[in-house]
């Protein structure tokens, strides 16, 4: 994934009952966890975490 693409954040990372779709705003390599992704949804909320919790749309 790269900036500008859209992704869905898993409920495991959002704490909500369903996934949240948003635009990828940051992708970085964490030396301990691997690739981390951050998305911003239409409401302006930001969700971030390991790439395994995100699905490209």
C-alpha positions as CSV (number, residue, x, y, z in Angstrom):
1,X,0.0,0.0,0.0
2,X,1.0,3.6,-0.6
3,X,-0.2,7.1,0.3
4,X,-3.3,8.1,-1.5
5,X,-4.8,4.6,-1.8
6,X,-7.8,3.5,0.2
7,X,-7.9,0.8,2.7
8,X,-10.3,-0.7,5.3
9,X,-9.1,-0.9,8.9
10,X,-10.2,-4.1,10.7
11,X,-12.5,-3.8,13.7
12,X,-9.7,-5.3,15.8
13,X,-7.8,-2.0,15.4
14,X,-10.7,0.4,15.3
15,X,-12.5,-0.9,18.4
16,X,-15.8,-0.6,16.4
17,X,-18.2,-3.3,15.3
18,X,-17.2,-3.0,11.6
19,X,-14.3,-2.0,9.5
20,X,-13.6,1.6,8.6
21,X,-12.6,2.8,5.1
22,X,-10.2,5.6,4.8
23,X,-7.3,7.1,2.7
24,X,-3.8,5.9,3.5
25,X,-1.9,9.0,4.9
26,X,1.3,7.3,6.1
27,X,3.2,4.1,5.5
28,X,6.4,3.4,7.5
29,X,8.7,0.6,8.4
30,X,8.7,-0.1,12.2
31,X,11.8,-2.1,13.1
32,X,9.9,-4.1,15.7
33,X,6.5,-4.7,14.1
34,X,7.2,-4.4,10.4
35,X,5.1,-2.2,8.1
36,X,2.7,0.2,9.8
37,X,-0.2,2.0,8.1
38,X,-2.2,5.0,9.0
39,X,-5.6,5.9,7.5
40,X,-7.9,8.9,7.8
41,X,-11.6,8.3,7.4
42,X,-14.3,10.7,6.1
43,X,-14.9,12.0,9.6
44,X,-11.3,12.9,10.1
45,X,-10.5,10.0,12.5
46,X,-7.1,8.5,12.2
47,X,-6.4,4.7,12.7
48,X,-3.0,3.1,12.6
49,X,-1.4,-0.2,13.2
50,X,0.4,-3.2,11.7
51,X,-0.4,-3.8,8.0
52,X,-2.1,-7.1,8.8
53,X,-5.1,-5.1,10.1
54,X,-5.6,-3.3,6.8
55,X,-7.1,-4.4,3.5
56,X,-6.6,-2.5,0.3
57,X,-9.8,-1.4,-1.5
